[in-house]
Each structure stands twice: as structure tokens, then as C-alpha cells.
């Protein structure tokens, strides 16, 4: 069975026949059979050979790179094996047709904001009074019906998320003063967790895009850029409430992550290696969790829900079925 592998030690990684060989700076060697690897995360400074990249490309394995401070740097995206020229052309046309682009982008935010609302409803029913925040988000979501530009859409999304974050101090049991989103450097535990976990959801989404015929650089909500896989940014917005936010709530409310899980330096609050490993394990367990899919009439994993979202985008792009974003139904 293929698994995601996480390498936290610094060292060198190379190819040995059909094996990924990792050697730490202390000389400890570990071999990973290539057929067991789904994707690989390098969570520290690492030296990689071109032969290894060729091996990863041959087997379609994505590698994600984080620096010493666990900031996401980028991903090695292998040569695509499922390329479909006609679909890429239609994907580009869907982007260049502004009305079509707005249709997809608005649906992405509509679904993401609905999932945000469902998170609040979930906790409101479990003794956390966030009803006022729910009402304000309901009102803000109504503005999505009248937006005409991507900029207006992003503005509404920002207002919804700002109201959402105001409810976090109620949901989270630990005493953490969280009132706004701060990126780099993170000024408190929650901002540090959000940045880290969101980057993981982005990489998991990117891995699912690779398994389809979609081009990861042609997006609809976020502006396509030369140095990022912006379609992964688009789709991850839909799943962050379910996968990232609920994971953060759980980790903090179960005291799996506390103030002792962080160290403070010039880059703000940074997770310890132990805390990072805990997050990775909990996220992988969540992604393997299955749910009965009402339309498919079978159990599917949370991770497969992300790939289903790509298939829905494909159907929209080729004109088969209008895109409707994933909504939490349980």
C-alpha cells in the first residue's frame, strides 16, 4: 500500500536502484522502496540528486519541500502522464471567458463559505455559542449573488473569513488571544497552525490534481502565476474548513498541541518536530477516514473527495455538467 512519507532530518537523498535512499548527517541510512511511496515530504534541509528526481518523475511521485522553519517552499511536480491537449485548451478558454471564470470562482467561494458556516453550526450544537457569527456569515454570503468581479468576490470572502475567525476564541478551549490572521511571522499559536496546516492541504490538493488531466497552473479564483500551482489554491479553499480548521480545533481542544509545542525565534512561533509529526499523523488519519457518498452510493475517503472535486471541474470545463462545489452534508 502506498503511503505519504515525511522526512524531518537533514541529510542526503538519492536513488539506489528502484529505492529511495536517505542518509542523515549522522550517517544513518534508510531505504524506501519506490512502489511504497505515494508522495514524499522533506521537512528539513536536504540534498537531492538529479537521478532521484528522474526516479520520482518516472513513478509519478510528487515531492514537497519545507525549510528548516517548516515554511512551505515548493513542490517537485513530475512530468504529467495524463496530459490531454484538448482539455488544457478548454481549461484555458474557461479562464479567458470571464463570465465562465466568475461562475467557477463564485461557486468555489460559495461552497467554501457554506463549509465555514457548517463548522460553526457543528460547534454551536455542542455548547459553543457562535450563533451571532453564524448570522453575520449568512448575511455576508448573500452578497455573493451580486458580485461581478473577482476582486469583489475576494472581498466578500475576506469578510466572511474575518467573521469566522472571530468565533475561534469561542470554539477553542485553550486561552489563546486570536483576533486576526497574521502570516509571517506568526504572532500566536493559532496563526502558526493555520499557516502550516493550510500549506499541507495545498500539497494534498496538488497531489490529487496530478492524478487528473487538469493543468495545475490554470486557475479561476486565484490569479495564475509563474511560480505557483494556483488551481491547488482554488480547490483547497473548499476543503480547508473540513480538513484544516477542524483538525486545528481538535488538536487544540484535545491538548495534542499546546504552547509547549512551539519555539519562538526571529521567524515567530515555530512548531517543534514532535508537534509537526503529530499534525502529519492526524491529517493522514483524517484523509483516510471514509464517508458514505450520497451520489456515488459508496464509501469514499476524505482524500478522494478532493479528487472528485477535480472531476467535477473537468465536467464543467468540457460542458458536460455545471460545477457545484463540495458541501459538508454530515
N, C-alpha and C positions, 0 to 999 in steps of 0.2 A: 504493500500500500504506500502510495506517495505521500510525503509529509512536507511541511514547511520546516526548514532548518534555520536556526538562529545562532550566529557565531558572535560571541561577546568578547573574546580575547583578541588581542592584536597578534599579528604574525603574517605568514605567507600561505597563499592557497594556490594550488597548481593542479595539473592533470597528471594522473598516473594510470595509464591505460584507459579503462572506462570508469575510473574512480576519481572523485574529487578528494584531493589530499590536502589537509590543513595541518600546518606546523606552527605551533605557538612560538613566541620569542624565547620560551624556556626549553624548546626542543621537543615538546610533546607532540606526537603525530596522531592524527585521527583520519581514517578514510571513510568517505561516504559513497556507497555505490550509486552511480548516476541514476539507475532505474528507481531508486527510492526517493528521489528529490523532486518535489513539486515546484518549489521556489526557495530561494536562499536569501537570508538577511545577514548583512555584515554590519554589526553594531559597534564596531571599533575601527581603528586604523588598520588597514590590511593591504598587502601587496598581492596583486593578481597578475597572472601571466596571460599572454595573448592566446596560448594554447588552451587554457582553461575557458576563456571566453568563446573560443571556437567550439569547445565541447558543449558548453551551455547552449550555444546557438543551435547546434546540431540536434539537441534534445528538446529545444523549445523551453528552456528554463530561464525565468526572469530572476535577476539578482538585484536586490535593493541595498543601497549604501547609506549608512548613517555615520556621522563623525563621532569623535570621542565624547562630545557633549550630547549625543543621541539626537542631533538635529538631522532630519532627512536631507540627503544631498542629491540623490537622483537614482535612477534605475537603469540597469543594462537591459535593453529590450531587444531580444533576439530577432533575427530576420524572420519576417512573418511567413508562416507556412499556409495560411488560409486566405491569401490575398485574392480579392475579386475586383478587377478593374472597374466593372460596371457599377458595383456598389459604392466604391470610392468616389466615382464621378457623381453618383446620385447623392451621396453624403455631402459632397462639396456644394452641389446645387441646392440642397436643403438649407445649408448655411447661407448661401448667397441670396436665396429668396427670403427677404427679411420677414415677410408675413409667416412663412413656414418656420423660420428660426424662432420668431416670437412665440409661435404656437408651442413648440417643443420646450423652449426656455420657461415659459409661463407654467406649463404643466409640471416641469421639474420642481419649481418653487411651490406650486400649489400642493404637490404631493409631499414635499419636504416639510412645509408648514403644517399640513394635516398631521404628519407623524409627530411633529413637535407638540401639537395640541393633544394627540393621543397619549404622549408621555405624561403630560400634565394631568390628563384625565385619569390615568392609571394611578398616579400618586395621590391625586385628590380623593380617590376612593379608598385610600389606605391611610387616612388620618392626616394627610398633609394638605392644609387648606390653601390651595393655589387657585381658587375659583376666580378671584379678581383678575389674575393674569390670564386665565383661560378666556374670560370675557373680552379682554382687550385684544388678545390674539385673534379671536373670532371676528372682531371689528376690523382689525388690520387686514385679515385675509380677504375681506370683501373688496378691498382696494385692488386686488389682483384682477378683478373683472374689467377694470378701466385703464390698465397700463397700456401704453402704446410703444414704449421703447425699452430696450434692455436696461438702460440707466434707471428708469423709473422702477422697473421690476427689481433691480438690485437694491434700490432704496427701500422698497416695501419689505423685502426680505431682511434687510438690515434692521428695520424697526421691529419686525416680528422676533428676530433673534435677540435683540436687546431686551425686549419684554420677557422673553423666555428665560434669559439669564438672570433676570431679577427674581425669578421663582426658585433658583437653585439653592439659595440660602435656606429656604423652607424645606426643600426636598432632602438636602444633605444634613445628616445628623451631626457631623463634626463642626466645631466652631471655626469657620473659615470666612474671612471677610472678602466676599466676592461680589463686586457690583458692576464690573465691566470687563470686557475682553481686552487683554493686553498680550501682545505677541512676543516680541523679543526685545529685552529679556523678560521672561515670565516673572510676574511680581508676587505670585502666590501659588499654592499647590494646585488649585483648580485650573488656572491658566496654563501651567506647565503640563498638566494631564491632558487638557484639551488639545494643545499643540501636538503632543506626542501621539495620542490615540488617533486623532484625525489623520495624521500622516500615515498611520498603519492602515486605516480604512481606505485611504487613497491608493496605497500599494496593492491592497487586496482587490480593489476595483480594477486597477490597471491589469492585474493578472487575469481577471475574467474577460476583459476586453480582448486580450491576446488570444483567447480561445474562440473568438468570433472573427467575422470578416470586417469588422468596423476599424476605421483608422483612428487611433487614439489622439491624434493631433487636431482633428476637426471637431470642434465643439459648438455648442449653441448658446449656453448661458454665459460661460466664461469666454473671453476673447482668446482665440487661438494664438499661441505664442511660439517662438522659435526654440524655447528651452524648457518646455513642459508638455506633458500629456494632458491637455486641457479637458478632453472628454471624461477622463477619470475624475477630474474636479467636478464636472457637471453631475455625474451619476452618484458620486459619493455624497453629495448634498442630500439626496433622497434617503440614504441609509445611515447617515450619521446619527439621527435621533435614536434609531433602533439599536445600532451596533456600538457606536462610540459613547453617546450620552448615557444610555442605560448601563453600559459597562462601568463608566466613571461613578455613577450613583452607587452601584453595587459594591465596587471596590472600596469606596469611602465609607459607606454605611455598614459594611461588614468589617471595617478596620483592617482590611487587607493592605490598604495604603494609608499611612499616617504621616505626620510631619517628620518622623524618623526615616521615611522612605526617600528623603531628599537631602541634597547637599547644596550649599549656597556658595556661588563664586561670582566672577565678573560677568558670567553669562546668565545670571539669575538663578532660579531654583532648578536643579537638575536631578533627575531620578537616579537612585542607586542602581547598580546592576541587578541586585536581588529584586527590587521593585519592578524593573523593566522586564525581568524574566516572568514575574507573576502576571503582569499585564499581558504579555505574549501568550502565556498558557491559558489564561482566562478567555482571551479573544479567540484563540484557536478552538477552545471548547465550545464557545458560543457559535462559531461558524459551522461547527459540526452538528449542532442541535438541529433536529428536524421538526417540521410543522406540516400539518395536513393542508395541502394546497387545494382551495375550493374549486378552481377551474380545472386543474390537471387531475384532480381526484386521486392524489397520491401524496405520500410524504416526501418533502424536499428539504434539503439543508438550508440554513440561513445563507451560506455562501452561494448556493445555487440560485437563490433569489436574486442575487446581483447579476448573474449571467442571464437569467430570464429577462431582466431589465434591458440588457443589450439586444436580446432577440426582439423585444417589443419595439425598440428603436429601429431595428432593421426593417420590421414590417411597416413602420410609418414611413421610413425613407423610400422604400420601394412602392409605396402607395397601396399596400395591402390592408392596413388597419391603422386607424389614428392612435397615436401614442397616448396612453394613460399611465401615469406614474404609479409606482408601488405605494400602497397604503397599508399600514398596520391594521389587521382585521381581528386581532385577538387581544 
